[in-house]
Each structure stands twice: as structure tokens, then as C-alpha cells.
Amino acid sequence: MKNKTALIVLERPWGTNTSDNNRASVLPFFHGLQQLNGDFDVFHAQFYERKSFEMALNDMMELEYSQFYIYIACHGSGKRLEGLNLSTAMFAIHEKAQTSNIVGVVIGACEIGKNVSHLQAYSEGSSIVWQFGYKCSVNWLDGTLLDVKIFDELLMLKPKAFNESGNIVQAFAKVLEDFKPEASIGCDRNDDPMPLKDSLTLVVQSKGQGKQAKDHSSELFNL
């Protein structure tokens, strides 16, 4: 094993509403990122429902790496990922984070970022330092590119940075520094453009005894 970090991509096929031939995938974007900096390994698995999600996660977490990052890529709405409940997916990841060092989780799915309490509850008592999601119905390509940029920045952080939540928030703010807060990459439930500053959720639980998971979303454009 050359690298110490593994990025686990769990993706559900997007369907013909996203691409006519149902071949759209986030994987090539992350292979490109891997080839660009080369200091982490990418692993990809598809899921369709609860059972296949849990099987894919179980298989991936058998890998021997010092730290893991998880990226869930699928459609979403309300409290559901396509194929399973958000709480089911979050519980499965939280369970794995009891015995494996899962540092960060990005949920690349529409509206899941509205469930701040879920992200907080399924961070506490685990190795998870941060979780990120979208409150809006996000455009596929825009969201994927932002997710790539997030991992490009956050994967560079050293373990000592995980001891202070401010380090994580600052890294996310750096990702967003080229974006206008009022710009939009998605819509609300009324199909009106939703400002980026209102569209993103970041929950951080820094390392250390007694630390709690807190919502830092409002700080992303205010540092």
C-alpha cells in the first residue's frame, strides 16, 4: 500500500433523466483528481438499495488504510437517498466509523443537507470529523465539480488539523473563495434559484474528548 488515504465512492446509477444513455458517473472526475495529485487511492462501487449499499460499504471498509473519506453520489429528496433512507446510510457509515478512521463524508445528493440533525447525530461518538451536503436541488455537473474541489482541498489536511474545527471550516471556505455567495448551482422546492450561501451544509466534530458535532454552514462565506 503506497498511499495512506482511501476515497470510497458509493454511487447509484443516475438514470436516463440525468443522461440519455444512463452512463453518467462521477468516477472519471475523481480518477482525474487522483492522477493530478496521486496521494490517495480511489475505490468505486455501485449500489441500488439498502442491501447493496451496506454490502458495498462493508467490502470497501475491509481495505487497509490509515484514513478513509466517503463520497455518496446519487439522487436525493427530503430524508431519502434514492434506494434507501438517509438514516440507514448514515447509521451504516457511523457503525464503520467506530472501528475505522473515517474522516470526512460528502453526500452528493439533492436536499440531503437540510437534515442537519442527522449529520450531527451520525457524527458524534465516531471518528468522523466533518460531513457536507446540499440543501438545494443541485445541478449534476456543478455539484460534481464542487465535490471534486472539496476533496482536492480537504484531502491535503494533515491529521493535526482535525483537532480544531476552525481548520476544517477554513479549508471549506478556501474551496468556496472563488464563488459568489449569491450565485446558484441549484434550485429550491419552488424551482427558484437558491443562493449558494443558503445551499450548503457543513457539520464539523473536531477530534478530542468531549467535542460535539456542530453546524458551521453559516461560516462558509463569513470568515
C-alpha positions in Angstrom: 0.0 0.0 0.0 1.7 3.2 -1.2 -0.9 5.7 0.0 -2.4 6.0 3.4 -5.7 7.5 2.4 -8.6 5.9 0.5 -11.5 7.8 -1.1 -14.6 5.5 -1.2 -17.1 6.5 -3.9 -20.5 4.9 -3.5 -22.6 5.7 -6.5 -26.1 4.8 -7.6 -26.8 4.8 -11.4 -28.3 8.1 -12.3 -30.9 7.0 -14.8 -31.9 8.4 -18.1 -33.2 11.7 -16.7 -29.6 12.6 -16.0 -28.0 11.2 -19.2 -29.9 9.7 -22.2 -27.7 6.5 -22.1 -27.6 6.2 -18.3 -23.8 6.3 -18.4 -23.2 9.5 -16.3 -20.8 8.8 -13.5 -18.7 10.8 -11.1 -15.9 8.3 -11.2 -13.9 9.8 -14.1 -13.8 13.1 -12.3 -12.2 11.5 -9.3 -9.8 9.5 -11.3 -8.7 12.8 -12.8 -8.2 14.2 -9.3 -6.2 11.1 -8.3 -4.0 11.4 -11.3 -3.4 15.1 -10.6 -2.1 14.7 -7.1 -1.6 11.0 -6.7 -1.5 10.9 -2.9 -4.7 8.9 -2.3 -6.4 5.8 -3.8 -9.9 5.8 -5.3 -12.3 2.9 -4.9 -15.8 2.8 -6.5 -18.9 0.7 -6.1 -22.4 1.0 -7.2 -25.5 0.5 -5.0 -29.2 0.2 -5.7 -30.9 -0.1 -2.3 -30.1 -0.7 1.3 -28.7 -4.2 1.0 -26.3 -3.4 -1.9 -25.3 -0.1 -0.2 -24.3 -2.0 3.0 -22.5 -4.7 1.1 -20.5 -2.2 -0.9 -19.6 -0.2 2.2 -18.6 -3.4 4.1 -16.4 -4.6 1.3 -14.7 -1.2 0.9 -14.0 -0.9 4.6 -12.1 -4.1 4.6 -9.3 -2.2 2.8 -6.3 -1.5 4.9 -5.8 2.3 5.0 -5.0 4.8 7.8 -7.9 7.0 6.9 -11.0 7.0 4.8 -13.2 9.6 3.1 -16.6 8.6 1.8 -18.5 10.1 -1.1 -22.1 9.2 -1.7 -23.3 10.1 -5.2 -27.0 9.7 -6.0 -30.3 11.4 -6.3 -31.9 12.6 -3.1 -35.0 14.2 -1.8 -36.1 15.1 1.8 -34.8 12.4 4.1 -34.2 9.8 1.4 -31.3 8.9 -0.8 -32.5 7.1 -4.0 -32.9 3.5 -2.9 -32.7 3.9 0.9 -33.4 6.2 3.8 -30.7 8.7 4.7 -30.7 7.4 8.3 -30.0 3.9 7.1 -27.0 5.0 5.1 -25.8 7.3 7.9 -26.1 4.6 10.5 -24.1 2.1 8.4 -21.3 4.7 8.0 -21.4 5.6 11.7 -21.0 1.9 12.6 -17.9 1.6 10.4 -16.5 4.8 11.9 -16.4 3.0 15.3 -13.5 0.8 14.1 -12.2 2.5 11.0 -10.8 6.1 10.7 -13.5 7.7 8.5 -12.6 11.4 8.5 -15.0 13.1 6.1 -18.2 12.4 4.3 -19.7 14.2 1.3 -23.3 13.4 0.3 -23.6 14.4 -3.3 -27.4 14.3 -3.4 -30.2 16.9 -3.6 -31.7 18.3 -0.4 -29.9 16.0 2.0 -28.1 18.9 3.6 -31.4 20.1 5.1 -31.1 17.2 7.6 -28.5 18.9 9.8 -29.6 16.9 12.9 -28.9 13.7 11.1 -25.4 14.7 10.1 -24.7 15.8 13.7 -26.2 12.7 15.3 -24.3 10.3 13.0 -21.0 12.1 13.6 -20.9 12.1 17.4 -19.2 9.1 19.0 -17.3 8.2 15.9 -14.1 9.1 14.0 -16.0 11.3 11.6 -14.6 14.9 11.6 -16.8 16.5 9.0 -19.9 15.9 6.8 -21.1 18.0 3.9 -24.3 18.2 1.9 -26.6 20.3 -0.2 -29.9 21.9 0.8 -31.0 22.6 -2.7 -31.8 20.5 -5.8 -28.3 20.8 -7.2 -27.3 20.7 -10.8 -25.4 17.4 -11.6 -22.3 18.8 -13.2 -22.0 21.9 -10.9 -22.3 19.7 -7.8 -19.9 17.1 -9.0 -17.2 19.7 -9.8 -17.7 21.4 -6.4 -17.4 18.0 -4.7 -14.1 17.3 -6.6 -12.8 20.7 -5.4 -13.8 19.9 -1.8 -11.8 16.6 -1.8 -8.9 18.3 -3.6 -8.6 20.7 -0.7 -9.7 18.6 2.3 -7.5 15.6 1.4 -4.5 17.8 1.8 -5.1 18.4 5.5 -2.8 16.8 8.0 -4.3 14.8 11.0 -3.3 17.6 13.4 -5.7 19.9 11.6 -8.6 17.7 12.7 -8.1 18.9 16.3 -9.7 22.3 15.7 -13.0 22.9 13.9 -11.7 26.2 12.6 -9.2 24.4 10.4 -11.9 22.4 8.7 -14.2 25.5 8.2 -11.2 27.5 6.8 -10.4 24.7 4.3 -14.1 24.7 3.1 -14.0 28.5 2.9 -11.0 28.3 0.7 -12.8 25.9 -1.6 -15.6 28.5 -2.0 -13.5 31.6 -2.2 -13.9 31.9 -6.0 -17.7 31.6 -5.7 -20.1 34.4 -5.2 -22.4 33.8 -2.2 -25.4 34.9 -4.2 -24.5 32.6 -7.2 -26.6 29.5 -7.6 -25.9 25.9 -8.5 -29.4 24.6 -7.8 -33.0 25.4 -7.0 -35.3 25.3 -4.0 -38.6 23.4 -3.9 -40.3 26.1 -5.9 -37.7 25.8 -8.7 -36.3 29.2 -7.9 -32.5 29.6 -7.9 -31.1 29.2 -4.4 -28.1 31.3 -3.4 -25.0 29.2 -2.7 -24.6 30.7 0.8 -28.0 29.1 1.7 -27.5 25.8 -0.2 -24.6 24.2 1.7 -24.4 22.3 5.0 -21.1 21.7 6.9 -21.1 19.8 10.2 -17.8 19.5 12.0 -16.8 17.5 15.0 -13.1 18.1 15.7 -11.0 15.4 17.3 -10.7 15.3 21.1 -12.6 14.1 24.1 -15.9 15.9 24.7 -16.1 17.5 21.3 -19.5 17.7 19.7 -20.7 17.9 16.1 -21.8 21.4 15.3 -23.3 23.2 12.3 -20.8 25.6 10.7 -22.7 26.3 7.5 -23.2 30.0 8.2 -19.4 30.5 8.4 -18.5 29.2 5.0 -18.7 32.7 3.4 -18.2 34.8 6.5 -14.5 34.1 7.5 
